[in-house]
Amino acid sequence: MHRFLFIAVFLLLAGTVSAGSVFIAEYEYQADINVFVTEYEYQADASVFATEYEYQADDDDCLWFFCDYEYQADVSIHYVEYAYQADLKVYFCEYEYQAEWEETNPWMERLH
């Protein structure tokens, strides 16, 4: 009985812990979301900081760790050429503390 309880708790916790791992898809149909990178912060829905390590992106939509394979990712993105094609407009900020949502967006809390 204790063993079953331990396994159930472990699976529950494992399902709630996630990271902002992102995979860049080559084609739009392979991606979960289309992303446009803005030139200025005020044009973006979110300011995003690219982390060096996966653990740094835990449970934060605006901290992204770029992984090499799609199966490692929490979300796949495809970069689009024009803002009107995008589901989400992002600005890559220079420092981690600047990473945040600029306004409410349907993708908020869904990227990790």
N, CA, C and O of each residue as an XYZ file, in Angstrom:
448
protein
N       0.826     -1.191      0.000
C       0.000      0.000      0.000
C       0.872      1.257      0.000
O       0.600      2.197     -0.747
N       1.908      1.280      0.826
C       2.788      2.440      0.891
C       3.520      2.631     -0.436
O       3.764      3.755     -0.874
N       3.859      1.526     -1.054
C       4.566      1.586     -2.336
C       3.676      2.222     -3.399
O       4.136      3.054     -4.180
N       2.403      1.831     -3.430
C       1.459      2.406     -4.378
C       1.293      3.905     -4.129
O       1.270      4.684     -5.081
N       1.180      4.314     -2.888
C       1.034      5.717     -2.526
C       2.264      6.509     -2.950
O       2.131      7.600     -3.504
N       3.444      5.985     -2.704
C       4.690      6.633     -3.093
C       4.744      6.843     -4.602
O       5.108      7.925     -5.062
N       4.389      5.825     -5.373
C       4.407      5.914     -6.834
C       3.383      6.945     -7.308
O       3.671      7.727     -8.215
N       2.206      6.955     -6.713
C       1.163      7.904     -7.101
C       1.607      9.344     -6.836
O       1.420     10.215     -7.686
N       2.185      9.595     -5.679
C       2.671     10.934     -5.343
C       3.810     11.334     -6.277
O       3.846     12.471     -6.749
N       4.723     10.437     -6.546
C       5.839     10.719     -7.447
C       5.340     11.101     -8.834
O       5.823     12.071     -9.417
N       4.384     10.354     -9.367
C       3.847     10.646    -10.700
C       3.104     11.978    -10.724
O       3.184     12.721    -11.703
N       2.394     12.275     -9.664
C       1.687     13.549     -9.573
C       2.665     14.715     -9.583
O       2.468     15.687    -10.313
N       3.711     14.622     -8.782
C       4.713     15.686     -8.727
C       5.495     15.786    -10.029
O       5.798     16.890    -10.483
N       5.817     14.676    -10.621
C       6.556     14.686    -11.883
C       5.745     15.354    -12.970
O       6.312     16.002    -13.850
N       4.438     15.213    -12.932
C       3.589     15.835    -13.934
C       3.441     17.331    -13.766
O       3.129     18.029    -14.730
N       3.658     17.843    -12.560
C       3.493     19.271    -12.330
C       4.777     20.046    -12.494
O       4.728     21.266    -12.644
N       5.908     19.404    -12.474
C       7.180     20.098    -12.637
C       7.522     20.144    -14.118
O       7.603     19.112    -14.784
N       7.722     21.350    -14.622
C       8.054     21.487    -16.030
C       9.019     22.647    -16.213
O       9.249     23.440    -15.300
N       9.566     22.724    -17.388
C      10.523     23.777    -17.685
C      10.110     24.465    -18.971
O       9.289     23.946    -19.727
N      10.678     25.625    -19.215
C      10.418     26.368    -20.433
C      11.345     25.926    -21.537
O      12.039     26.752    -22.129
N      11.371     24.632    -21.827
C      12.209     24.110    -22.901
C      11.521     24.355    -24.235
O      10.342     24.045    -24.404
N      12.263     24.909    -25.171
C      11.704     25.310    -26.453
C      12.488     24.666    -27.581
O      13.719     24.643    -27.572
N      11.753     24.143    -28.553
C      12.358     23.589    -29.756
C      11.945     24.461    -30.934
O      10.779     24.838    -31.052
N      12.887     24.780    -31.795
C      12.589     25.593    -32.971
C      12.289     24.668    -34.141
O      13.169     23.960    -34.631
N      11.041     24.683    -34.580
C      10.608     23.854    -35.701
C      10.940     24.561    -37.016
O      10.854     25.784    -37.129
N      11.313     23.770    -37.978
C      11.673     24.332    -39.283
C      10.447     24.782    -40.065
O      10.503     25.753    -40.820
N       9.338     24.070    -39.877
C       8.121     24.366    -40.627
C       6.973     24.711    -39.687
O       6.919     24.229    -38.556
N       6.067     25.540    -40.160
C       4.949     26.010    -39.356
C       4.066     24.869    -38.852
O       3.622     24.897    -37.705
N       3.809     23.873    -39.688
C       2.927     22.769    -39.286
C       3.536     21.897    -38.186
O       2.815     21.126    -37.553
N       4.838     22.000    -37.946
C       5.498     21.221    -36.897
C       5.437     21.917    -35.538
O       5.769     21.317    -34.515
N       5.021     23.163    -35.528
C       5.097     23.979    -34.318
C       3.768     24.063    -33.578
O       2.694     23.950    -34.167
N       3.876     24.265    -32.265
C       2.705     24.527    -31.435
C       2.267     25.982    -31.565
O       1.085     26.305    -31.450
N       3.250     26.855    -31.808
C       2.983     28.288    -31.796
C       3.914     29.000    -32.785
O       5.082     28.642    -32.933
N       3.368     30.009    -33.451
C       4.157     30.843    -34.348
C       4.631     32.071    -33.586
O       3.841     32.741    -32.921
N       5.921     32.362    -33.686
C       6.531     33.432    -32.911
C       7.184     34.449    -33.840
O       7.879     34.094    -34.792
N       6.942     35.717    -33.539
C       7.601     36.810    -34.237
C       8.490     37.527    -33.234
O       8.053     37.849    -32.129
N       9.733     37.776    -33.614
C      10.677     38.476    -32.735
C      10.638     39.956    -33.080
O      10.898     40.348    -34.217
N      10.311     40.770    -32.088
C      10.203     42.215    -32.296
C      11.553     42.890    -32.092
O      12.463     42.352    -31.461
N      11.642     44.070    -32.643
C      12.876     44.846    -32.507
C      12.919     45.606    -31.182
O      13.989     45.856    -30.627
N      11.732     45.966    -30.688
C      11.643     46.747    -29.459
C      10.711     46.059    -28.456
O       9.773     45.355    -28.831
N      10.995     46.283    -27.185
C      10.239     45.644    -26.111
C       8.763     46.032    -26.123
O       7.903     45.183    -25.886
N       8.462     47.286    -26.390
C       7.066     47.739    -26.343
C       6.196     47.088    -27.423
O       4.970     47.121    -27.317
N       6.799     46.502    -28.451
C       6.044     45.860    -29.524
C       5.653     44.416    -29.183
O       4.850     43.808    -29.891
N       6.209     43.878    -28.119
C       6.077     42.446    -27.804
C       4.961     42.153    -26.811
O       4.560     43.003    -26.015
N       4.472     40.915    -26.889
C       3.541     40.407    -25.882
C       4.303     39.967    -24.636
O       3.791     40.032    -23.519
N       5.544     39.514    -24.853
C       6.367     39.036    -23.743
C       7.836     39.334    -24.007
O       8.311     39.251    -25.140
N       8.535     39.680    -22.948
C       9.996     39.784    -23.015
C      10.543     38.445    -22.552
O      10.172     37.946    -21.490
N      11.423     37.870    -23.350
C      11.918     36.525    -23.109
C      13.432     36.559    -22.917
O      14.148     37.295    -23.597
N      13.900     35.744    -21.970
C      15.335     35.606    -21.744
C      15.727     34.172    -22.056
O      15.117     33.230    -21.548
N      16.743     34.008    -22.889
C      17.234     32.669    -23.244
C      18.257     32.235    -22.195
O      19.292     32.879    -22.018
N      17.953     31.137    -21.505
C      18.843     30.646    -20.458
C      19.915     29.728    -21.038
O      19.767     29.178    -22.129
N      20.982     29.581    -20.289
C      22.075     28.718    -20.714
C      21.820     27.258    -20.354
O      22.265     26.345    -21.049
N      21.098     27.057    -19.258
C      20.828     25.706    -18.769
C      19.326     25.495    -18.591
O      18.593     26.437    -18.291
N      18.872     24.252    -18.778
C      17.448     23.934    -18.706
C      16.852     24.225    -17.336
O      15.732     24.728    -17.252
N      17.565     23.924    -16.271
C      17.013     24.121    -14.930
C      16.712     25.591    -14.642
O      15.886     25.890    -13.780
N      17.365     26.510    -15.346
C      17.127     27.937    -15.131
C      15.772     28.388    -15.674
O      15.284     29.459    -15.313
N      15.173     27.586    -16.525
C      13.901     27.947    -17.153
C      12.706     27.295    -16.480
O      11.599     27.368    -17.013
N      12.888     26.665    -15.338
C      11.808     25.948    -14.660
C      10.607     26.834    -14.384
O      10.711     27.907    -13.789
N       9.452     26.338    -14.843
C       8.151     26.929    -14.517
C       8.022     28.423    -14.799
O       7.372     29.139    -14.037
N       8.623     28.897    -15.866
C       8.488     30.300    -16.216
C       8.334     30.430    -17.725
O       9.211     30.019    -18.485
N       7.221     31.000    -18.151
C       6.956     31.171    -19.580
C       7.974     32.053    -20.280
O       8.226     31.885    -21.473
N       8.553     32.977    -19.560
C       9.426     33.976    -20.178
C      10.910     33.630    -20.084
O      11.749     34.397    -20.556
N      11.240     32.513    -19.495
C      12.613     32.014    -19.489
C      12.641     30.790    -20.384
O      12.010     29.776    -20.084
N      13.367     30.885    -21.472
C      13.389     29.808    -22.463
C      14.754     29.155    -22.525
O      15.788     29.823    -22.559
N      14.731     27.838    -22.540
C      15.934     27.051    -22.805
C      15.723     26.375    -24.150
O      14.767     25.619    -24.327
N      16.612     26.645    -25.097
C      16.478     26.063    -26.430
C      17.140     24.687    -26.460
O      18.344     24.554    -26.243
N      16.334     23.677    -26.733
C      16.837     22.303    -26.767
C      17.031     21.856    -28.217
O      16.521     22.475    -29.151
N      17.771     20.780    -28.373
C      18.156     20.305    -29.698
C      17.121     19.403    -30.365
O      17.096     19.284    -31.590
N      16.279     18.776    -29.571
C      15.333     17.805    -30.115
C      13.912     18.109    -29.649
O      13.701     18.561    -28.523
N      12.950     17.859    -30.517
C      11.561     18.168    -30.213
C      11.043     17.400    -28.997
O      10.269     17.945    -28.210
N      11.456     16.158    -28.835
C      10.961     15.360    -27.709
C      11.424     15.905    -26.359
O      10.842     15.561    -25.330
N      12.451     16.742    -26.341
C      12.942     17.338    -25.097
C      12.155     18.595    -24.713
O      12.269     19.080    -23.587
N      11.375     19.110    -25.627
C      10.759     20.421    -25.458
C       9.374     20.367    -24.834
O       8.630     19.401    -25.002
N       9.053     21.420    -24.116
C       7.705     21.619    -23.609
C       6.823     22.237    -24.688
O       5.613     22.014    -24.717
N       7.432     23.006    -25.562
C       6.703     23.674    -26.637
C       7.608     23.800    -27.862
O       8.812     24.020    -27.736
N       7.012     23.659    -29.048
C       7.754     23.865    -30.292
C       7.282     25.180    -30.892
O       6.086     25.466    -30.941
N       8.237     25.970    -31.345
C       7.897     27.250    -31.955
C       8.414     27.279    -33.389
O       9.319     26.535    -33.767
N       7.811     28.155    -34.160
C       8.282     28.411    -35.518
C       8.367     29.920    -35.663
O       7.398     30.632    -35.399
N       9.532     30.408    -36.084
C       9.692     31.843    -36.289
C       9.039     32.246    -37.600
O       9.286     31.633    -38.639
N       8.206     33.276    -37.549
C       7.554     33.795    -38.746
C       8.193     35.123    -39.136
O       8.850     35.781    -38.330
N       7.984     35.488    -40.376
C       8.642     36.675    -40.932
C       7.911     37.974    -40.597
O       8.533     39.030    -40.490
N       6.593     37.893    -40.432
C       5.795     39.091    -40.208
C       4.969     38.970    -38.927
O       4.546     37.877    -38.550
N       4.747     40.100    -38.266
C       4.022     40.119    -36.994
C       2.599     39.594    -37.132
O       2.103     38.937    -36.217
N       1.931     39.862    -38.244
C       0.540     39.422    -38.407
C       0.417     37.900    -38.499
O      -0.676     37.363    -38.321
N       1.517     37.200    -38.773
C       1.496     35.740    -38.851
C       1.652     35.078    -37.486
O       1.469     33.867    -37.358
N       1.984     35.858    -36.479
C       2.379     35.316    -35.179
C       1.215     35.119    -34.220
O       0.259     35.894    -34.193
N       1.330     34.051    -33.434
C       0.444     33.844    -32.290
C       0.976     34.610    -31.089
O       0.222     35.015    -30.204
N       2.294     34.800    -31.078
C       2.966     35.443    -29.958
C       4.128     36.277    -30.482
O       4.929     35.812    -31.293
N       4.207     37.520    -30.003
C       5.329     38.401    -30.360
C       6.240     38.494    -29.141
O       5.788     38.813    -28.042
N       7.519     38.216    -29.344
C       8.470     38.237    -28.231
C       9.627     39.185    -28.517
O       9.988     39.455    -29.662
N      10.178     39.668    -27.431
C      11.381     40.487    -27.475
C      12.412     39.768    -26.620
O      12.140     39.458    -25.460
N      13.590     39.499    -27.171
C      14.635     38.840    -26.389
C      15.394     39.891    -25.597
O      16.101     40.727    -26.160
N      15.232     39.832    -24.275
C      15.860     40.814    -23.395
C      17.270     40.369    -23.003
O      17.655     39.212    -23.167
N      18.001     41.316    -22.492
C      19.413     41.090    -22.174
C      19.629     40.451    -20.804
O      20.610     39.738    -20.596
N      18.716     40.707    -19.876
C      18.876     40.216    -18.509
C      17.644     39.428    -18.063
O      16.523     39.714    -18.481
N      17.871     38.443    -17.216
C      16.799     37.564    -16.747
C      15.693     38.319    -16.017
O      14.518     37.992    -16.184
N      16.038     39.303    -15.225
C      15.022     40.025    -14.450
C      14.071     40.829    -15.341
O      13.010     41.248    -14.878
N      14.427     41.051    -16.599
C      13.570     41.801    -17.520
C      12.501     40.922    -18.171
O      11.572     41.434    -18.795
N      12.628     39.616    -18.028
C      11.713     38.686    -18.685
C      10.352     38.693    -17.998
O      10.237     38.388    -16.811
N       9.312     39.051    -18.775
C       7.960     39.108    -18.231
C       6.952     39.267    -19.355
O       7.294     39.646    -20.475
N       5.704     38.969    -19.031
C       4.615     39.221    -19.962
C       4.334     40.712    -19.960
O       4.303     41.339    -18.901
N       4.130     41.279    -21.126
C       3.843     42.707    -21.237
C       2.339     42.966    -21.106
O       1.921     44.025    -20.638
N       1.540     41.993    -21.522
C       0.093     42.108    -21.457
C      -0.499     40.708    -21.411
O       0.215     39.719    -21.579
N      -1.784     40.628    -21.186
C      -2.449     39.332    -21.167
C      -2.452     38.735    -22.565
O      -2.713     39.426    -23.550
N      -2.161     37.446    -22.639
C      -2.093     36.750    -23.911
C      -2.667     35.349    -23.725
O      -2.493     34.757    -22.661
N      -3.345     34.806    -24.735
C      -3.888     33.455    -24.602
C      -2.828     32.393    -24.306
O      -3.158     31.331    -23.776
N      -1.576     32.656    -24.634
C      -0.512     31.677    -24.382
C       0.097     31.792    -22.991
O       0.951     30.985    -22.625
N      -0.329     32.779    -22.213
C       0.203     32.969    -20.861
C      -0.067     31.719    -20.021
O      -1.183     31.200    -20.010
N       0.946     31.248    -19.330
C       0.890     30.053    -18.469
C       0.709     28.749    -19.240
O       0.398     27.726    -18.630
N       0.891     28.750    -20.550
C       0.733     27.533    -21.343
C       2.033     27.101    -22.012
O       2.066     26.074    -22.690
N       3.095     27.865    -21.833
C       4.353     27.575    -22.530
C       5.269     26.621    -21.775
O       6.305     26.217    -22.303
N       4.913     26.265    -20.581
C       5.775     25.340    -19.825
C       5.002     24.124    -19.379
O       5.563     23.240    -18.732
